[in-house]
């Protein structure tokens, strides 16, 4: 299992619902879906950029399949860019090990 950092962006090529009441209903549905994903732990954090319509998120510890499933729920309304992460202590160990090998000290 892994943690992922992702960027999200609203798909602006889709027209909004035709009435303000329908727009509110759609937004409430999106909010409920997001709250459920946060409560499940598959998403740890979600933030919106101040410009609106985009932001970032951090997953919980999930499998590739779980990450794919969570993002698929948002199609076609949101587009994603996803990056698998390595925690700092482990990343530092890997970099130091690679540098040692390069220096002929491994």
PyMOL commands that set and color helices and strands:
alter all, ss='L'
color gray80, all
select helices_A, chain A and resi 20-40+64-72+88-102
alter helices_A, ss='H'
color red, helices_A
select strands_A, chain A and resi 4-10+43-48+54-59+78-84
alter strands_A, ss='S'
color yellow, strands_A
deselect
rebuild
show_as cartoon
